[in-house]
Amino acid sequence: MKQGDETRATVRDVAARTGLSIATVSRVLNGRANVAPATRERVLATIAELGRGAPRRRGERATGIYVRCPYVLTDYFGLIVSAVAEALEPHGLQVILNAGVAAQRDHVLTALTGRRDVAGAVLILPPEPGAELARLRDRGFPFVVLDPRTPPPRNLAAVSAAHFSGARQLAAHLVGLGHRRIGIIGGPRDWLAGENRFAGYLSPLADAGVLPTPELTRFVAEPTTELGHHAAAELLDLPERPTALLAFNDKMAIGALRAAAERGLRVPADLSVAGFDDIELGQACRPMLTTVRQPLEEMGRMAVHLLLRMLGGHRLDALHVELATELVIRDSTGPVPDVFHGSGTAVPRSGTPSH
């Protein structure tokens, strides 16, 4: 049966194929806990075999799209979710939203194939491991991962921004301004975006002959303003402080601006600071942040486009779509202070070494 076909297996069909009662099949479809794991897997596997999706009454068409964003809907995630909702509306599809940090503890993916009201899903930065996403795909359930948290399985539809190239442009901008002693405040080590941005930051430094050092690198568990402030404070309190700071995102960069102000450092005269994402908060601070713009709304629209093609039974030739980012130069970056030479060691303006 083609994906997107409205004539799907019924609960009675699944019960007959598995030899289970209709009540047991219904408990699995409704996500009830009082079902043995082996029975649940048996039912879900049969659903995939029979109908490439959830059992549904004949002629019934699901109009819900499950949007899972288990984070606070700030100006970053909020823009993505809003774009997804707006892109779905003209097609008569409605958002069923699963959001908030508490939602990270929800085990919802296994029950999605049994939801009669759900036609497909958009999973935003999903915390679930790739193997669990692959199992959902293998059951024939249509979904798209938006901003993958870990490298997506090969045959899974995913949309992301060009994290590496964007970070590389940003670091090259600072290197071009003469900075060599650059502190890097990285994001979570287990996030794909964190890994790619960190690699992008290192690339222009390597081209300039600067090797990464643990002394100038800090990683945080969550990319927040407070943790960005803490990491920046550690870097700025080094005996030989960096001349510039590259943060995983704008929120962390704003925390770095606060750490610089607390130490009487002028940005960018004494210290350059840059972020990533181009959220509105970065334009409201002073100085305004140099950053990398992610096409957040376009990422949401692209995810919906891919999902609609899947629901229509069309083949996807490009499963992993990476959208271009853009370097945005504002007021928080400038030339390396002339009291620093290429190594980052402080010297007076006369050129005589200081003590």
N, C-alpha and C positions, 0 to 999 in steps of 0.2 A: 504493500500500500504506500503511496507517495506521501512524503512529509507535507503536512498542510491539508491533506484530504479530510473533509469534515465527517466522513463516515468512518468511525473508529470502533474498536472493540468495546463491547459493553461489559459491565461487571459480571453478568451471567456467563459471557464468553470466557473471561479469565477464570472464573470459578470452575467451569467445565473443564478447561484445559489443565488446571492445576490439581483438580480433585478436592479443592478446599471449598468450604461453605461460602455463600455470598456474604454472610456476616463477617467472616474473617477477611475476605478481600476488601470489604468496605472499611474495616478497621485500618488496614494498611493504607488505603487511599486517603483516609482522613487523618493520617499521621498519628494514630493512637499508639501509646507506649506498650500496651499489653499484647504484643505480637512478638513471637520469637524471631531473632535476627535472620535465621535461615529461611523462615516462612516469608518474611518481608522481602528478602532477596529473590525468592522464588516467584513471588507475585510480580515484582517489578521487572524481572527478566521476562516473564510471560507477557506483560504489557508491551514491552519493547518488541518482542517477537510478533505479537498479533497486530499491533496497530501503530507502531512508531510513535507512541505517546500515551496519554491517559485515556482510560475508558470513558466514553461519553455517550449520552443518549443519541440515537440516530437523529440527524438533522440539527443537533445542538452545536452552536459555534461559540467557542470560548473567545471572550473579548478582553481578558485581563492579561497584562504583561507584568510579571513579577520583577520589580526593580529592587535589588538588594544592595544597599549602601550602608554597611554596619559601622558608620562613623557619624559624628556630629555634622549636620548639614550647614557648614560654614560657607563663606563666599567661594571656596574651592569646590567642595562637593555639591553645594547648593546649585551652582551654575550648571554642573553636569546633569543633575537630576531634573532641573527645570527644562533643560534642552531636550532630554529624553522624553519628558511628558509632552512638550509642545510638538515634538516630531511625531509622536504616536497619535495625537488627537485627531488629525485630519483623516486617519485611517479607521476611525471608530474603535480604537483600542484605548483601554484605560490602565492607569498605573495602579498596581497593588504594591505599596511601598513597605519595605522592611529596612528600617534605618535606626541609627543611634548606636553608641558603643556597646550597649547591653546586647544588641542583636548579634554581636560576634559570638556569643555563647549559644545562639540558636543553631540547631542542626536541621536545617530546612531543606537542603538540596534533595535528600532521599525521598521527601514527600512531594516534590514538585510534579513528578510524573503522574501522581494520583489526583492532582487538583483539577476538578472539572471546569473551574473558572479561569484557568491559566493556559494561555496558548504558547507562551514562551517566556524568556527571562533576559534581563540585562543585569549582569553581576559586576558591580563596581568595586575595584580593588579587593577582590574576594580573599578572605583569610584562609579559605579551604585549600588544602594541598592539591597539586596538579592531578594526583591519582584519583581524588574524589571528583574533580571536574571531569576527568576522562570517563569515569563510570557513568556520570549523568549523560554525557554525550553518547556513550555506547547504548544507553537505553532509548535513544532516538528523541530525546527532549531537545527542542531548539533553544539555544541561548548564545549570547555573546558576552565575552569578558571585556570590560572596559577598564583600561589602566591595570594590567595584570600585576599582581603583587609578587608572583614568582614566574619563572619562564613558562609560558603556556605550552601544553602538549601540542605536538605538531599539527594534528588534525582538528584543532579547536579554533573557532573564530574569535579573534581578539583585536582590539583597537587600542593604540597607545600613542604617546607623543615621542618625538625623536629626542630622548633624554641625552644620549651620548653626544650627538652633534650640537645640541643646544648648549650643553655644559662646556664643550670644547670651544665654541665661539666665545663664551663668556670668559673662560680662562685665557684665551688668546688675546682678548681685549686688554686684560690686566698685564699680560706679558708684554704686549705692545706699548703699554704705558711705562715700562721699565721695571715692573714688579717681578721679583724673583723669590723673595721670602714670603710666600703666600700661605696663610693658615686655611685649612679646609675643615669645615664643620659638616660632616657627613650625616646622612639620614640612617634609618634602620639598616643594619647589615643584611637582613634577610629580605629586603624589598628589592625587586628588580630595578626600579627607578633609582634607588640609592646606589646600587652597584654600577649602573650605567652612568649616572651623573658623576660619581667619584672617578671612574675611569676617564670620562671626558675632561674633568678638571686636571687630571695628571698629564694628559697627552701633550698640550702645548708646553708645559714645564719640561717634560722629557725632551721635546724638540729643542728647547733652549739650554739643554744640558743640566737641568736641575732634577736631582733624584728625590723621590718622596722620603720624608722622614717621619717616624712616629711622633716626634716632638711637636710637629706642626699639624697633626691630624687628631681630630676628635670625632667620635661617632655617638649618636644619641639613640635611645630606644624609641622615642616618639618625637616627631618633628614639630615641636611646640616653641612658642616664643620664650618661655621660661628656660627650657633646656638649651635653646640657642644662646641665651644670655649667659648661662652657666659655662657652656663650652667656650664662648668668646672670652669670658673673664679669665679662664685658665690660660688661653693663648696670649692674651694681652699682658698677663703678669709674668710671662717668660722673661729671663734676663735679656734676651735679644728678641723683642716682640716682632711679629710679622708686620709688613707694610700694607698688607691687604688681607681681607677675609672673604672666603667664598663659602656661602651657606647652602645647604640642601634645598631650602625653600625661603620664601619671602618672610614668613613668620620668624624663622630662626635668624634671618638677617636683621630683622627689626630688634630682636633681642640683642644682637651684636651691637647695633647702634646705641642701645642703652648702656651696654658695658663700656663702650668707648666714651660716651658722655660722662659716665661716673669717674673715669680716669683723666678727664680733662683733654681728651683727644678730639681734635677737629676732623670731621669727615667732609670732604676727602683730603684736606690739606695735610693731615698727619696720618690718616688711615683710610684706605678705600674699603668699601663693603658692598657686596653684591649678593643677590638672592636668585630665586627661580620660581616661576609660576605667573608673575605679573598679576597678583590680586590687587584689589582696590586699596587695601591698607598700605601697600607699598607706595602708592601715589599720595597718600594722606600724610605720611611721615615727613619729617624734615631732617636731612635732605631726602628728596625723593629717590627711591631705590633704582639703581641699575639692576636689570633682571633679564630673565628669558621668558618670553610669553608662550604659554601653552594654549593651543586652540581648544579650550575646555568645552565650549558649546558645540563646536564642530565635531569634537570627539563623541559627544552625546548623539548628535544627528547621524554620524557615520555608523555608530553602533545600531541605531534603529534601522538604518538602511540595510545593513547586513542581515539583521533579524527578519525584516520583512521579506527579503529574498529567500531566506530559509523557510519561512512560513508558506511562501508561495511555491515551494518545491524546487527552487532554482539552485543550480550548482554554484558554489562560490569558488572562483578561480584564485582570489587573493584572500587567504584566511587570516593572515597577520598583517593588519594595516597600521602603518606608522605615519603619523601626520607631522609635518614640518613645524619646527619651533622658530622663534624670531628673537634675536638679540635686541634689547631695548636699553639704550644708554641714557641714563639720567644724571642726577647730581651727586650720587654717592661714590663715584669712582673718579680718580684723577691720576696725574703722573706720580711716580714714586717720589717721596719727599727727598730733596737734595741733601738731607743729612744722612741718607742711607746710600751705600754703594750697592753693587749688584748682589753681594752676599747677604745683605740685610744688616750688616754691622754698622752701628751708629758712628759717624764721624762728623766733626764740626764743619761748618760751611767753608772754612779756610782750607780744609783738606788735611789738617793735622790730627792724628789719631787722638781720641778722647780717652780719659782714664776713669 
